[in-house]
Amino acid sequence: MNRILLFAGTTEGRILAEYLNTLKIATHACVATEYGEHLLLNLEYVETTSTRLTADDMIHLINQESFSAVIDATHPYATVVSANIQSACQVTNAPYYRVLRESSELLTKDSHMVFVKSIDEAVNYLQETSGNIFVTTGSKELHKYTKLSDFENRIYARTLSSPQVVKECYELGIQGKHLICMQGPFSTELNYAMLTHCNAKYLVTKESGLLGGFAEKIEAAKQARITCIIIGRPQDVKGYTLEEMKDILYSTIATSSTETSFSSLI
């Protein structure tokens, strides 16, 4: 029987884990947080771990378990993790599939949108501004916003609610009413309420796509008449959409013989 290694931690990853479970395909799902692990509980054919793996750890795991294929459903901006997964698959000769999040159709230039290539570039832009900033780019690079003068008063950060994230934010000086810990994605109405409650003049977001709540954030910012600073995705990434990946799993894994091999995409 085929066995799949799934790197999840996104909505796409959760959907694929549930889909593999319905196909009764034994799956080892790797997620980055205990919260992500909790979301995948009670799936009969899916075992889940939340240990962060290095490239060497991935190589050891793939060699040890002899997976039929590796599916990379990590976040579009998790470039380091994705590169490690690709490297591990190359070393072990394991078939690799990258799941791509579909882009939003809202990226036409608008007077309330500012497009940048990185958080560093967003911070540089914000250094020349005044007013409160609603940050939704995650906790990993939140420290970069501390370069802003008076960041303790200007920054309102929305992050996951894990104890470790809260601890790290407090250590940075982002705390109290300036720290909003919730699991998304969020509706337009809730985004709007948060933006107006914080009296935000700027929203910083990644282009997280259709399943990442991007459209709702953009619409809320438009209604609140604030400026969106949008961090673009890494370019030239090849892969499959969620629906394409599900089709591949169904046709290649569920209905093929064990002699049929995966094609590799790296």
N, C-alpha and C positions, 0 to 999 in steps of 0.2 A: 504493500500500500504506500502511496506517495505520502511524504511528510514535508510540510512547508514551514519555512522560517519567515515570519512576517515582522518587519519593523514598523510599528504602528505609532500611536501617540497623537493621531489626528482623527478627524471625523471619518475620513476615507479608510484609515486603518481599522477603526471600530467596525465600520460597515463590512469591510472585507473579512474581518475575523468572524463576524456573525454569518456572513455568506459561506465561508469555508466550513463553519459549523453545520450549516444546513446541508452542505454537500457531504458531510461526514468525513472530511479530510483532516487527519491529524495535523495540528498546527501548533507551533511554538511562537507565541507573540511576545516581542520585546517592546516595552514602553519605557518612557523616561521617568515617570513618577508613580507613586503609589496610587494617586487618584486615577491615573490612566489604567492601572492594573485593576482597580475596583470596578471600572466601567465594563470590564470584560469577564467578570465573574459569572459563574453558572453557565458557561458554555462547555458542553460535554466533551467536545473534541479539541478544545483550545486550552493549552496551558500557557500561563502568562507570568513573566518576570519583569521587575522594574529596576533591575541593576543596570547602571550605565556601563556600556561596554566600549573598550578601546578596540582599535583595529585588530590587535593581536588576540583579544578576547573573542572577537567575532570569528577569526580564523580557527581558533581552538573549538568553538562551538560548532561551526560548520563541519569541520573534520570529524568531530566526535559523534555527531548525530546523522551525518550523511543525508542532508536534506535534498529533496528533489529539485527545489527551486527556492530562491530568496526574493521576497517582495519588499521593496523599499517604499513604504507609504508614510515616510516622515514628512515634516512640515516643509513647504516650498523653500523656506529660508534656512533650513538646517543643513547648510552646505557642507560643513565639516563632517557631520555624522553620515551624510549621504556619500561623501567621498570615501570615508572609512569602509562603508558597506561595499561599495564598488571595488575597492582595493582588496578586501577580504574575499570577494567572489572571484576576482582575477587570480589570486594566489591559490585558491582551492578549486578553481575551475567550476564553480557553482553557477548555474544559470541565474541571471540577475534581471529583475523587472522593476522599473521605476514607475510609480503611479504619480501622475501629474494632476494637480488641482486646476480645474478649468478657470480661466481668467474671467473677470467681470467685463461687461460691455460698457462700463461707466467711465472708462479711462480717456474719454475725449476731453481735451483741455477746456478748462472752465476758469472763470475769474477767481473762484474761491478755492482752486486747487494749485498746489505747488508740488512739482515732481522732483525728487532727489534720488540719488543712487544708494545712499547708505544713511545710517543713523548719525554718523559723524557729520555728514553733509547737512542733515536736518538740524543738528545742534548748531552748526556754523550759521545757518540761516536764522535760527531762533535767537542767536546772540545779538542780532540787530533789531530785535523786536521787544515789545513789552506786553504784559497781559498774561493771564493764566493759560497753562498748556495741559491738555488732556492727553496722556500718553497711553497708547494701547499696543505697544510693540514688544511686550513681554518683559520679563525680569532679567534675562541673561545679560543684556547690554544696557540695563538701566543706569549703571554707573556712569555712562558717557554723558548723561544729562546733568550730572553734578558739575560739569564745567561751566554751566550757565550761572551767572551771578544771581543771587537770591533764588536759587533753584528750590530751596526748602519751601518757599512761599508760592512759587510759580507752578511747580510740577504737581499734577494730580495723576497718579499712576494706577491703572487698572491691571491687576495681575491675577494669577491663580491663587487659591486660598491655602496652599500648603504651608505648614509651619516653617519650613526652610526658607521659602520665598519671603514670607513675612519677616523673618529674622534678618535676611539679607537686606531687605528694603529699609528696615529700622536702622541697621548699621550704616547705611548710606545717608541717612537723615531724612528719608521719605517715610512719614509715619502719620498717625492720627487720621484726621479727615482727608489727608493728602494721599492715603493709601486705600484703594478700593479693591477688595479681594473677592472675585466672583468668577464662576465658570461660564463662558459664553458658548455659542454665539448669542447676541442680544438683539432684541427687536428694535425697530426704529424708535418706537415710543420710549423705551427704556434708555437708549442711547441719548435721545434728546433730553430726557429728564436729568441724566447725569451731567451732560454738557452745560445745561442751563443752571443746575444746582451749583456747579463749580465755577460758574461765570467764566467759562473757557473762551478764549479768543482764538485758540489754535487746537486742532486735533492732529496728532501724529499717529499714522497707521501704516501697516504694511498692506500690500495689495494681496490680501488673503483669499480672494476669490469667492465663488458662489457659496461654498459650504462654510466659509470662514466668517460670515457675517459682514463682509466688506460693504455690500450694497446698503445695508441698514445703517452703517456708520456714516457713509457718504450722504445719504438722504437726511439723516438727523443733523449733520453739520450744515447742510444746505438750509434746512428749516431754521436752525439756530443762527444762521448767517455768520458762520465762523470760517476761518481758513483751514483747509485740509492740507497737511503735508504728507505726501504719499511716497513711501519708500518702494522703489521698483523691485521686481523679482530678479533673481539671477537669470541671465540670458542663456540661450542655446542649450537648454536642457531637453534631452529626448526621453520619451516615455509613452505611457498609455493613460488614457482617461480612466476614471473609475469604472464606467460601464464597459469599456474595452477590456479592462483587466478581468472583470467578472465573466465576460464572454470567453476569454482565454482560459480561465480556470474551469469553466463548465465544459468547454469543448476539449481541452487538452488534458485536464486532470480527471474530471469526473467520468468522461465517456471513452477515453483512449485506453489502449492496452499499456502495460508497463514498458513495452518496447519503445513507445513513442517518447521522444526526448523534447525538452524545452528548447526554444530558440533563445539566444542570449542577447540582451540589449545593454550595452555599456557605452 
